[in-house]
Amino acid sequence: MTDSMPTTPEAVRKRAATTDARRRRQARPLARQWRKRGLMAAYIVFVLLPIYWLLNMSFQSNTEILGGLTLWPEDFTLEHYARIFTDSSWYMGYVNSITYVVMNMAITIVVALPAAYAFSRYRFIGDKHLFFWLLTNLMAPPAVFLLPYFQLYYTVGLFDTHIAVALAHCLFNIPLAVWILEGFMSGVPKEIDETAFIDGYSFPKFFVRIFIPMISSGIGVTLFFLFMFSWVELLLASTLTATNAQPIASVMTQTKGASGIDWGALAAAGTLTILPGIVVVYFVRNHIAKGFALGRT
């Protein structure tokens, strides 16, 4: 015979209470999950709203922009983008910015890689003080070095050149690169260096073929931060250039004319300014994920 469940009123109430409690426990994680999704959706909307608004304005005429609030372009136009791609004063700003940013990234990586290796592998007198002194350069605002750089570059004939801005940004980017790369290099066992030298590798061959591929994630993270600083920095870039190497950020500050500010062109230029950053993040996204998990950042 099988055991039958008790049917007394008290037993029925206990079974109902147990079933209700079990249902509540199952519903609680589901409600918490929907709450988290709602908060994440609200956060994404909050973050992306300014970007959408910038993109929306870039396809509107100045009359529509100043006329009222519209969630999408009622009079869709591409005139602002056409002006940027046909006016040399606009598109050369992007060319100039990309030129000195790439130059700065190349110079910084070439200098920072051996410097970070020295800090991670060797101990010498004053090594920690020198490392800290490098980091202090990041604490000073660019305006502190503005006048010395301007006078120096104007004297030696580097004013209004791409290399002038690239070298000026090295003052901040090289310490940052050394700091990030040293953390990755310290995570590589020293036995790998010794084994490679025993196998007959010279230092340059070992460094290029073995060591650099092992810290590729750190290099990707470093390049990301170098690009971000040099791309958005305005004070040094605009002061050390005039016409030949003027960056896009400086060009965007000169949109005010006799008829007022050209809001449409400014919005289109801002939209195009975001694209290089998206491209960089796309290509180094895997390295950035590994870098934040393993490196000093």
SVG drawing of the C-alpha trace seen along z (x, -y; Angstrom):
<svg xmlns="http://www.w3.org/2000/svg" viewBox="-9 -88 83 90">
<polyline fill="none" stroke="black" stroke-width="0.4" points="0.0,0.0 1.2,-3.5 1.3,-6.1 -1.5,-8.7 -1.0,-12.3 -2.8,-13.5 -5.9,-15.5 -6.4,-17.2 -6.9,-20.9 -3.6,-21.6 -1.7,-19.3 -3.3,-21.0 -2.4,-24.4 1.3,-23.3 1.5,-21.9 0.0,-25.1 2.5,-27.2 5.4,-25.1 4.3,-25.3 3.8,-29.1 7.3,-29.5 8.9,-27.4 7.1,-29.5 8.3,-32.7 11.9,-31.5 11.7,-30.6 10.1,-33.9 12.7,-36.0 15.7,-35.3 13.6,-36.0 12.5,-39.3 16.1,-40.2 17.2,-39.3 14.6,-41.5 15.6,-44.3 19.2,-44.0 18.3,-44.0 16.2,-47.1 19.0,-48.9 21.4,-47.9 19.0,-49.1 18.6,-52.4 22.3,-52.8 22.9,-52.0 20.3,-54.5 21.8,-57.1 25.3,-56.6 24.2,-56.4 21.7,-59.2 24.3,-62.0 25.9,-60.1 22.5,-59.6 21.7,-63.2 25.0,-64.2 24.3,-61.9 20.7,-63.3 21.9,-66.9 24.5,-66.0 21.7,-65.1 19.6,-68.3 19.8,-71.7 20.8,-74.6 17.3,-76.0 15.8,-72.8 18.4,-72.5 17.7,-75.9 14.0,-75.7 13.0,-73.1 13.4,-69.7 13.1,-66.8 13.9,-63.2 14.9,-62.5 15.6,-64.6 12.5,-66.0 14.5,-67.5 17.3,-64.9 20.4,-66.4 24.0,-65.4 25.3,-68.8 27.4,-69.0 29.3,-65.8 29.7,-66.9 31.2,-70.1 33.7,-68.3 34.8,-65.9 35.2,-68.7 36.6,-71.5 40.4,-71.1 40.3,-73.1 38.0,-70.4 39.3,-67.0 43.0,-68.0 42.3,-68.4 41.5,-64.7 44.6,-63.9 46.8,-66.0 45.4,-64.5 45.8,-60.9 49.3,-61.7 50.7,-63.0 48.8,-60.4 50.3,-57.5 53.8,-59.1 53.4,-59.5 52.3,-55.9 55.2,-54.6 57.8,-56.7 56.3,-55.9 56.2,-52.1 59.8,-52.1 61.1,-54.0 58.8,-52.4 59.4,-48.7 63.1,-48.6 62.6,-51.0 59.8,-48.9 61.9,-45.7 64.8,-47.3 62.5,-48.3 61.0,-44.8 64.2,-42.7 67.0,-44.8 67.6,-46.4 69.8,-49.5 70.4,-52.4 67.4,-54.7 65.3,-52.5 62.1,-53.0 62.7,-56.7 63.2,-57.0 60.1,-55.0 58.1,-57.2 59.6,-60.3 58.3,-59.1 54.8,-58.8 54.9,-62.3 54.9,-63.6 51.3,-62.3 50.3,-64.5 51.2,-67.8 48.7,-69.5 49.8,-70.1 49.5,-73.8 52.6,-73.7 54.8,-72.7 53.1,-74.8 55.3,-77.9 58.7,-75.9 57.5,-73.7 56.3,-76.7 59.5,-78.6 61.7,-75.6 59.9,-74.5 59.6,-78.0 63.4,-78.4 64.4,-75.2 61.9,-75.4 59.5,-72.6 56.5,-74.9 53.4,-73.9 54.7,-70.4 53.3,-67.0 56.5,-65.8 56.2,-68.7 52.9,-67.6 54.0,-63.9 57.1,-64.7 55.1,-66.9 52.7,-64.1 55.5,-61.7 56.1,-63.6 52.9,-62.1 52.5,-58.9 56.0,-57.4 55.6,-57.3 52.1,-55.8 53.3,-53.2 56.3,-52.3 54.0,-51.9 51.5,-49.6 54.1,-47.5 56.2,-47.0 53.3,-45.3 52.9,-42.9 56.6,-42.2 56.9,-41.5 54.3,-38.8 56.5,-36.9 58.9,-34.5 62.6,-35.4 63.4,-31.8 62.1,-32.3 64.8,-34.9 67.5,-32.6 66.3,-29.6 66.3,-31.7 69.9,-32.9 71.0,-29.3 69.5,-28.2 71.7,-30.8 69.2,-33.7 70.7,-37.1 68.8,-39.8 67.3,-41.6 66.2,-38.2 64.8,-37.0 63.1,-40.3 61.4,-40.6 60.5,-36.9 59.7,-35.6 59.2,-38.3 57.1,-40.8 54.5,-38.2 54.1,-37.1 53.1,-40.6 51.0,-41.4 47.9,-42.0 49.9,-44.6 51.0,-46.3 47.4,-46.4 46.2,-48.0 49.1,-50.5 48.3,-51.5 44.7,-52.0 45.6,-54.5 48.2,-56.2 45.7,-56.8 43.0,-58.0 45.3,-60.6 46.9,-61.9 43.6,-62.0 41.6,-64.0 44.4,-66.3 43.7,-69.8 45.8,-72.4 49.3,-71.3 48.0,-70.3 46.3,-73.6 49.1,-75.8 52.0,-74.1 50.3,-74.3 48.9,-77.0 47.8,-75.9 49.9,-73.1 49.4,-70.7 46.2,-72.0 44.2,-69.1 40.5,-68.5 39.8,-69.5 41.2,-72.9 39.3,-73.3 36.0,-72.4 36.5,-75.4 36.5,-77.8 33.0,-77.1 31.6,-80.4 31.1,-82.9 29.1,-86.0 25.9,-84.0 26.6,-82.3 27.8,-78.8 27.5,-76.1 25.9,-73.5 25.3,-71.0 28.9,-71.0 30.1,-70.8 27.9,-67.8 29.0,-66.1 32.7,-66.7 32.0,-65.4 30.4,-62.2 33.4,-61.6 35.8,-62.2 34.3,-59.3 34.9,-56.8 38.7,-56.4 38.2,-55.5 35.6,-52.9 38.0,-51.4 40.9,-51.3 38.7,-49.6 37.5,-47.1 40.9,-45.9 42.4,-45.8 39.2,-44.7 40.6,-41.2 43.9,-42.6 42.0,-45.2 39.9,-42.4 43.0,-40.4 44.9,-43.4 42.4,-44.6 42.4,-41.0 46.1,-40.5 48.0,-43.8 48.6,-46.7 45.7,-48.7"/>
</svg>
